[in-house]
Amino acid sequence: MGREALVVCSDKSMGAGITVWDIDTGDHLLHIPTCASPPHGFLCLRNQVLVASQIHKHGSVGGGAISSWHLRKFFEFQPQAPLRSYPIEAIGPIACTEDGVYLAGGAPSGNAYIWEVTGGRLLKNWSVHKKSINCMEFSDDSSLLICGSDDGMISIWSMISLLDIADFGNLPAPLCSSSEHSSAITGLLTTSGSLSSVLVSCSLDGTCKIWDLVTGTLLQNRVFPQSLTAIAVDGEEQLLLSGSADGTIFVNLLNIGLSKVSYTVLQDQQLVLNGHNGLITAMTFCNAGLVSASEDCSACLWDVVNWVIIRRFSHQKGPITNLVVIPQTSLVKQYNRIFHVSLLEKYPHPSNLWKEINTPLSPSSFEDDHVTGEFRSTALLNQQILDLEHGRTEAAIQMKLETSMENRLWATRMTKHVMEINKHLQTRLLDLMQCRLLRPDSASTQMSKKLKVEYSSP
């Protein structure tokens, strides 16, 4: 296993920026200035690009910005200003698909947005909740988008429906929604190790709920003595960790099965970690163990065998709101293919949804000083072709060929992506059918109760 780096940020001020440590040694590796990101507003695309939402960023009419940084440029010691996009309104939580193709953002208004990252196109914006969206999460196969709001609502959306160009102007309907939580949603995650994919949610109401992602059925309801603010599951999907408002972390067995018969977790099965003096803001697992972050301006690395703190990272610049763990090779490795990120559009353009692509242009093909070797939009490319066609130049013919090839390549990639999503949905349908076949008879089903495990205060 390669060495890893811990990346954290705060929402205190833009000057706090982003801090990067070596997880194994605690050495400070890098500081990136001008970043202040709210909870769930920070991620890393393909281990190459850091992305952060920033509410109340000066210069944005909507009151916020989405910024990105290419990690490779820090390795090359290039001075790098972040690429800043200014959505029509402030964006809080963000989420991306595993392949980095799509980026989703949620707003305090309850609206959601989906962008195609490499081209920057805004593919969909719609009203998801009546209250602020607090967190967003894609399913492991990227076929579903899950949103949690400040009013305790959870909604699940099909990406195929959201990206259906024929249904572009219509208000999409969620696959399912729930109002089981009585207070703000503070964490969402999905797992796929069991027979059926599972969604785990936590809330300020002090409960952690486990759902069947295929059927939308509530499988378990776990009650804690504190408001919950963060959740994490280990790599083997055996342990569920719940962080609370007072800094306590609860460790429990996940125990997800097909049976709906209620059961009780014994007292000796619970484990409580006390290492923080403030609200737990984020948690994740890495090769070295569990990493937790808190409003007490620190992050802790825990030994998951003895459950003791191996190392504490002090963040004097302010409370930590977000953390990600990346391979250290992201800071030093030259990728054969650079992952390109474009400025994100403010408004969707349905007429160009399938046509607007990005094409790399070579500066040697043009005599115009304004044309450089950067990514241009198809609209600009077409205009340049028209300008050159008046002289019937060889460059114009070359540009037409390149445009045609890029259009075909992009259409092929999109077709492959849709086919993959369709394959995952078919798998989910088979899971649903299997669950129904294995379901207990109606009499035993009526006798089964929802799991409700109560923990007494330590």
VOGU-3710 file (C-alpha; in Angstrom, 3 decimals, decimal comma):
1> mgrealvvcs> 0,000/0,000/0,000  1,300/3,413/-0,975  1,701/6,352/1,358  -1,226/8,698/1,757  -1,799/12,376/2,448  -4,469/14,014/4,603  -6,079/17,105/3,074  -8,238/19,373/5,251  -9,888/22,763/5,004  -11,898/25,152/7,179
11> dksmgagitv> -14,788/27,526/6,637  -13,410/30,163/9,014  -11,812/32,447/6,416  -10,346/32,377/2,923  -6,903/32,829/4,452  -7,151/29,460/6,228  -6,833/27,687/2,903  -6,118/23,990/2,415  -3,548/22,064/4,464  -1,908/18,792/3,398
21> wdidtgdhll> -0,070/16,431/5,799  1,763/13,149/5,438  -0,502/10,735/7,327  2,312/8,372/8,311  4,759/10,971/9,661  2,605/14,020/10,376  4,904/16,186/8,239  3,396/19,274/6,654  3,501/18,813/2,866  1,593/21,685/1,319
31> hiptcaspph> -0,567/24,731/1,988  -2,975/26,091/-0,615  -4,310/29,581/0,204  -7,712/31,173/-0,438  -10,192/28,456/0,435  -13,062/28,390/2,934  -15,465/25,516/2,399  -18,676/24,614/4,302  -19,343/21,047/5,520  -19,564/18,481/2,687
41> gflclrnqvl> -18,247/21,118/0,265  -14,818/19,633/-0,485  -13,667/16,667/-2,610  -10,931/15,368/-4,918  -11,659/14,388/-8,529  -9,772/11,301/-9,715  -7,035/12,027/-7,144  -5,916/14,862/-9,425  -8,095/17,920/-8,811  -9,279/19,428/-5,512
51> vasqihkhgs> -12,722/21,035/-5,695  -14,283/23,250/-3,012  -17,533/25,170/-2,757  -17,231/28,559/-1,136  -20,266/30,426/0,143  -20,189/34,226/0,286  -17,166/34,450/-1,979  -16,590/38,095/-2,895  -17,278/38,814/-6,555  -20,115/36,368/-7,071
61> vgggaisswh> -23,585/37,779/-7,635  -25,076/34,557/-6,264  -22,954/34,761/-3,125  -20,659/31,806/-3,750  -18,091/30,115/-5,957  -16,765/26,658/-6,806  -12,963/26,544/-6,985  -10,602/23,864/-8,278  -6,849/23,224/-8,090  -4,767/20,796/-10,174
71> lrkffefqpq> -2,451/18,955/-7,784  0,084/18,252/-10,543  0,848/21,949/-10,872  2,054/22,076/-7,284  4,427/19,230/-8,096  5,696/21,247/-11,061  6,117/24,265/-8,757  3,883/26,337/-11,001  2,180/29,359/-9,448  -1,476/28,428/-9,547
81> aplrsypiea> -4,541/30,558/-9,071  -7,659/28,441/-8,555  -10,125/28,050/-11,378  -13,198/29,785/-9,964  -16,717/29,255/-11,265  -19,609/31,427/-10,115  -22,952/29,575/-10,118  -26,192/31,508/-10,175  -26,515/30,939/-6,423  -24,289/29,856/-3,568
91> igpiactedg> -23,469/26,140/-3,449  -22,928/24,292/-0,157  -22,474/20,503/-0,404  -20,957/18,949/-3,514  -20,528/15,359/-4,711  -18,986/13,683/-7,745  -19,343/10,365/-9,517  -16,484/7,932/-9,007  -15,192/8,478/-12,545  -15,267/12,256/-12,080
101> vylaggapsg> -17,587/12,813/-15,050  -20,367/14,565/-13,128  -20,331/17,088/-10,283  -23,481/17,780/-8,243  -24,060/20,760/-5,982  -26,790/21,692/-3,506  -27,913/25,190/-2,564  -29,392/26,731/0,597  -32,534/27,387/-1,481  -33,099/23,639/-1,876
111> nayiwevtgg> -32,108/23,643/-5,560  -29,663/21,108/-6,998  -27,308/21,356/-9,968  -25,442/18,792/-12,080  -22,453/19,740/-14,238  -20,402/17,760/-16,731  -16,920/18,443/-15,398  -14,639/18,435/-18,423  -16,887/20,667/-20,506  -18,396/22,677/-17,668
121> rllknwsvhk> -21,919/22,243/-19,021  -24,796/22,660/-16,584  -26,874/19,619/-17,470  -29,669/19,963/-14,934  -30,943/22,305/-12,247  -34,150/21,677/-10,341  -35,858/22,126/-6,993  -35,116/19,182/-4,703  -36,182/20,290/-1,204  -38,020/23,158/0,431
131> ksincmefsd> -35,155/23,677/2,865  -31,402/23,929/2,442  -29,588/20,893/1,034  -27,031/19,800/3,642  -25,334/16,832/1,982  -25,264/14,929/-1,298  -23,944/11,499/-2,241  -23,784/9,374/-5,390  -24,396/5,642/-5,144  -21,339/3,436/-5,602
141> dssllicgsd> -22,262/2,749/-9,234  -23,078/6,445/-9,896  -26,600/5,593/-11,074  -28,336/7,382/-8,178  -27,989/10,795/-6,551  -29,065/11,081/-2,902  -29,815/14,433/-1,256  -30,406/15,241/2,431  -31,902/18,504/3,619  -32,176/20,720/6,661
151> dgmisiwsmi> -35,777/19,628/7,286  -34,867/15,932/7,641  -35,956/14,922/4,136  -34,008/12,449/2,021  -34,634/12,087/-1,719  -33,150/9,625/-4,216  -32,909/10,490/-7,922  -32,104/8,417/-11,002  -29,237/9,883/-13,030  -30,715/8,483/-16,242
161> slldiadfgn> -33,930/10,441/-15,635  -32,062/13,594/-14,629  -29,904/13,544/-17,767  -32,704/12,589/-20,171  -32,535/15,314/-22,835  -36,069/14,529/-24,014  -37,308/15,380/-20,535  -35,035/18,404/-20,095  -37,676/21,052/-19,374  -39,823/18,963/-17,050
171> lpaplcssse> -39,550/18,760/-13,285  -38,060/15,344/-12,450  -39,633/13,058/-9,885  -37,520/11,261/-7,271  -37,362/7,483/-7,212  -38,272/7,698/-3,542  -38,170/10,104/-0,634  -38,401/9,885/3,132  -39,218/12,125/6,069  -38,349/9,598/8,799
181> hssaitgllt> -35,735/11,927/10,328  -37,138/14,689/12,517  -34,202/17,070/12,186  -31,455/18,120/9,760  -29,606/15,439/7,776  -25,880/15,649/8,522  -24,430/12,628/6,723  -25,111/10,196/3,866  -23,155/7,208/2,580  -23,828/4,128/0,479
191> tsgslssvlv> -22,455/0,591/0,616  -22,680/-2,280/-1,828  -21,096/-5,219/-0,041  -24,348/-6,872/1,016  -26,874/-8,591/-1,222  -28,701/-5,307/-1,607  -27,138/-1,857/-1,796  -27,597/0,143/1,379  -27,940/3,817/2,251  -26,923/5,059/5,705
201> scsldgtcki> -28,078/8,462/6,985  -27,505/10,376/10,204  -29,215/13,414/11,653  -29,231/15,985/14,423  -32,232/14,059/15,795  -29,721/11,586/17,251  -30,584/8,689/14,958  -28,722/6,748/12,339  -30,993/5,032/9,819  -30,105/2,247/7,406
211> wdlvtgtllq> -32,123/1,865/4,207  -32,403/-0,629/1,396  -31,364/1,518/-1,555  -33,264/-0,683/-4,030  -36,648/-0,736/-2,296  -36,372/2,379/-0,109  -37,277/0,254/2,921  -36,047/1,342/6,338  -34,016/-1,595/7,669  -32,661/-0,258/10,941
221> nrvfpqslta> -33,130/2,734/13,207  -30,361/3,311/15,736  -30,839/5,864/18,492  -27,927/7,654/20,177  -27,738/9,977/23,202  -26,236/12,814/21,143  -26,988/14,617/17,900  -25,069/12,932/15,091  -22,943/15,024/12,749  -20,860/12,544/10,693
231> iavdgeeqll> -20,783/8,873/9,720  -18,265/6,467/8,176  -18,058/2,782/7,263  -14,829/0,773/7,158  -13,510/-0,728/3,942  -14,925/-4,175/4,694  -18,318/-2,620/5,522  -18,419/-4,321/8,914  -18,219/-1,282/11,211  -20,412/1,804/11,382
241> lsgsadgtif> -18,930/4,867/13,065  -21,124/7,761/14,160  -19,646/11,111/15,201  -21,610/13,350/17,547  -22,010/17,007/18,444  -20,017/16,670/21,677  -16,983/15,047/20,019  -17,847/11,448/20,901  -17,480/8,749/18,233  -19,640/5,605/18,540
251> vnllniglsk> -18,365/2,366/16,973  -20,900/-0,376/16,181  -21,275/-3,424/13,984  -23,127/-2,623/10,772  -24,967/-5,970/10,691  -26,984/-5,639/7,501  -28,951/-8,671/6,382  -32,128/-9,659/4,599  -34,066/-10,494/7,741  -36,489/-7,892/9,032
261> vsytvlqdqq> -36,765/-9,529/12,422  -35,598/-7,081/15,075  -32,547/-7,789/17,185  -30,632/-6,059/19,944  -26,980/-5,063/20,092  -25,560/-6,046/23,489  -23,932/-3,442/25,734  -20,504/-5,042/25,413  -20,681/-4,574/21,652  -20,595/-0,803/21,849
271> lvlnghngli> -17,406/1,193/21,796  -17,038/4,898/22,483  -14,048/6,944/21,315  -13,190/10,141/23,153  -10,477/12,143/21,449  -12,097/15,424/20,440  -13,467/18,365/22,417  -15,749/19,673/19,705  -18,323/18,618/17,145  -17,188/15,865/14,764
281> tamtfcnagl> -17,300/17,313/11,256  -15,928/14,497/9,069  -14,579/10,942/9,207  -13,046/8,544/6,717  -10,980/5,365/6,639  -7,507/5,151/5,118  -4,712/2,564/4,928  -3,399/3,614/8,357  -6,769/3,556/10,152  -9,618/5,943/10,896
291> vsasedcsac> -9,272/9,701/10,416  -11,639/12,043/12,249  -11,895/15,847/12,130  -13,500/18,249/14,558  -14,404/21,837/15,279  -11,727/21,693/18,008  -9,209/22,530/15,219  -7,691/19,055/15,074  -7,769/15,808/13,131  -6,951/12,429/14,676
301> lwdvvnwvii> -5,590/9,210/13,175  -6,939/6,185/15,095  -5,580/2,646/15,342  -8,617/0,537/14,403  -7,325/-2,505/16,316  -6,750/-0,962/19,735  -8,846/2,158/19,072  -6,235/4,593/20,335  -5,017/7,813/18,746  -1,836/7,270/16,727
311> rrfshqkgpi> -1,344/10,885/15,688  -3,054/14,225/16,175  -2,900/16,925/13,492  -3,264/20,445/14,839  -4,969/22,909/12,518  -4,355/26,313/14,058  -6,010/28,126/11,169  -9,504/27,221/12,386  -12,086/24,445/12,836  -11,807/21,664/10,249
321> tnlvvipqts> -14,982/21,318/8,194  -13,836/18,824/5,533  -11,190/16,187/4,963  -10,139/13,866/2,154  -7,377/11,274/1,954  -5,408/10,999/-1,295  -2,379/8,970/-2,439  0,839/10,924/-2,048  1,550/10,037/-5,653  -1,094/12,641/-6,531
331> lvkqynrifh> 1,402/15,276/-5,400  4,377/13,920/-7,325  3,055/11,767/-10,165  2,865/12,881/-13,776  -0,356/11,434/-15,214  -0,280/10,308/-18,819  -3,677/11,875/-19,325  -4,448/15,068/-17,476  -7,978/15,318/-16,135  -9,364/18,579/-17,485
341> vsllekyphp> -11,775/20,764/-15,514  -13,617/23,657/-17,139  -15,439/26,698/-15,820  -18,927/25,650/-14,729  -21,830/27,258/-16,534  -24,373/29,414/-14,731  -27,299/28,380/-16,939  -28,186/25,191/-18,840  -28,334/25,264/-22,635  -30,640/22,440/-23,738
351> snlwkeintp> -30,032/23,050/-27,448  -26,319/22,426/-26,946  -26,611/19,690/-24,340  -25,293/17,000/-26,669  -23,304/19,210/-29,014  -21,243/21,460/-26,785  -17,929/19,704/-26,293  -14,409/20,767/-25,510  -11,708/20,432/-28,149  -7,983/20,977/-27,562
361> lspssfeddh> -6,612/23,304/-30,245  -3,010/23,549/-31,312  -1,616/27,092/-31,477  0,433/26,125/-34,542  -2,762/25,853/-36,585  -3,557/29,553/-36,336  -2,012/32,876/-37,113  -4,420/34,715/-34,834  -2,643/35,773/-31,639  -5,888/35,276/-29,671
371> vtgefrstal> -5,952/31,552/-30,388  -3,872/29,583/-27,870  -3,371/25,918/-27,037  -6,133/25,716/-24,471  -9,582/24,124/-24,418  -12,172/26,005/-26,447  -15,913/25,493/-26,604  -17,512/24,129/-29,767  -19,367/27,407/-30,319  -16,086/29,330/-30,404
381> lnqqildleh> -14,497/26,617/-32,519  -17,289/26,838/-35,097  -16,913/30,599/-35,264  -13,193/30,260/-35,879  -13,860/27,724/-38,625  -16,254/30,146/-40,338  -13,676/32,907/-40,126  -11,003/30,730/-41,687  -13,312/29,295/-44,349  -13,455/32,656/-46,104
391> grteaaiqmk> -9,819/32,086/-47,051  -10,423/28,346/-47,710  -7,330/27,590/-45,668  -5,932/24,179/-44,839  -6,351/25,022/-41,147  -10,121/25,311/-41,625  -10,321/21,850/-43,179  -8,182/20,405/-40,370  -10,396/22,008/-37,743  -13,502/20,522/-39,353
401> letsmenrlw> -11,977/17,060/-39,232  -10,948/17,493/-35,585  -14,410/18,748/-34,658  -16,093/15,772/-36,333  -13,759/13,317/-34,602  -14,315/14,935/-31,187  -18,092/14,821/-31,679  -17,962/11,112/-32,453  -15,650/10,347/-29,534  -17,841/12,279/-27,112
411> atrmtkhvme> -21,001/10,543/-28,350  -19,280/7,164/-27,958  -18,234/7,952/-24,389  -21,722/9,118/-23,435  -23,305/6,017/-24,990  -20,923/3,764/-23,060  -21,656/5,635/-19,825  -25,439/5,340/-20,278  -25,073/1,629/-21,043  -23,093/1,128/-17,837
421> inkhlqtrll> -25,738/2,914/-15,784  -28,445/0,817/-17,456  -26,500/-2,348/-16,566  -26,322/-1,291/-12,915  -30,064/-0,588/-12,863  -30,759/-4,043/-14,278  -28,629/-5,510/-11,485  -30,646/-3,561/-8,913  -33,872/-4,904/-10,427  -32,583/-8,469/-10,073
431> dlmqcrllrp> -31,644/-7,723/-6,453  -35,166/-6,454/-5,816  -36,700/-9,589/-7,308  -34,414/-11,776/-5,200  -35,298/-9,837/-2,058  -39,001/-10,418/-2,726  -38,448/-14,123/-3,299  -36,554/-14,434/-0,021  -38,987/-12,286/1,941  -40,628/-14,062/4,903
441> dsastqmskk> -44,311/-14,907/4,764  -46,846/-12,215/5,617  -47,529/-13,509/9,125  -43,918/-13,352/10,203  -43,513/-10,025/8,431  -46,330/-8,498/10,490  -44,669/-9,735/13,674  -41,275/-8,272/12,748  -40,488/-4,836/14,045  -38,112/-2,109/13,045
451> lkveyssp> -34,779/-2,299/14,747  -34,395/0,344/17,395  -31,219/0,095/19,434  -30,937/2,549/22,303  -27,663/3,459/23,871  -27,424/4,815/27,371  -25,118/7,747/27,996  -21,621/6,632/29,076
//
